[in-house]
Amino acid sequence: MALSQAKRASDARHIAKLDIIKIQPYKEEGAAIRAAAASSGKSVQAYILQAIREKMEREGNTVQPNPDTDDK
């Protein structure tokens, strides 16, 4: 099924708001991160972002999470 023009435009606006930060752990560490995320019921992205936000808060830095994020 083809995407409508409105959906494409909406997706493009959303993607334009995102930053890309790439991490490349060694395979064993990546597997451990994936397993920890799965055991907590989170996606890898949500798990990592939560960990980063918590560390930043402990260090006195703040970042406002996007209200559209799904950190369940």
C-alpha positions as CSV (number, residue, x, y, z in Angstrom):
1,M,0.0,0.0,0.0
2,A,1.4,3.4,-1.0
3,L,1.8,6.2,1.4
4,S,-0.5,9.2,1.0
5,Q,1.1,12.6,0.3
6,A,-0.2,13.8,3.7
7,K,1.5,10.8,5.5
8,R,4.8,11.4,3.7
9,A,4.7,15.1,4.6
10,S,3.9,14.2,8.2
11,D,6.7,11.7,8.4
12,A,9.1,14.2,6.8
13,R,8.2,16.8,9.4
14,H,8.7,14.3,12.2
15,I,12.1,13.1,10.9
16,A,13.3,16.7,10.5
17,K,12.9,17.1,14.3
18,L,15.1,14.2,15.1
19,D,18.9,14.0,15.7
20,I,20.9,11.0,14.9
21,I,23.5,9.8,17.4
22,K,25.1,6.6,16.5
23,I,26.8,4.3,19.0
24,Q,28.8,1.2,18.1
25,P,29.4,-1.1,21.1
26,Y,31.3,-4.3,20.8
27,K,28.9,-7.2,20.0
28,E,28.9,-8.6,23.5
29,E,28.1,-5.3,25.1
30,G,25.4,-4.6,22.5
31,A,23.8,-8.0,23.2
32,A,23.9,-7.2,27.0
33,I,22.2,-3.8,26.3
34,R,19.5,-5.4,24.1
35,A,18.9,-8.0,26.8
36,A,18.6,-5.4,29.5
37,A,16.2,-3.3,27.4
38,A,14.1,-6.4,26.7
39,S,14.0,-7.5,30.3
40,S,12.8,-4.0,31.3
41,G,10.1,-4.0,28.6
42,K,11.7,-1.1,26.7
43,S,13.0,-0.7,23.2
44,V,16.8,-0.3,23.0
45,Q,16.4,3.4,22.1
46,A,14.0,4.0,25.0
47,Y,16.3,2.1,27.4
48,I,19.4,4.1,26.3
49,L,17.7,7.4,26.3
50,Q,16.4,6.8,29.8
51,A,19.8,5.9,31.1
52,I,21.3,9.0,29.5
53,R,18.7,11.3,31.0
54,E,19.2,9.7,34.4
55,K,23.0,10.2,34.2
56,M,22.6,13.8,33.0
57,E,20.2,14.5,35.9
58,R,22.7,13.1,38.4
59,E,25.4,15.3,36.9
60,G,23.3,18.4,37.1
61,N,22.6,18.6,33.3
62,T,19.1,18.7,32.0
63,V,17.4,17.6,28.8
64,Q,13.7,17.9,28.2
65,P,12.4,14.7,26.7
66,N,10.1,15.1,23.8
67,P,6.5,14.4,25.0
68,D,6.0,12.3,21.9
69,T,8.6,9.7,23.1
70,D,7.5,6.3,24.3
71,D,9.6,5.6,27.4
72,K,7.3,2.9,28.7
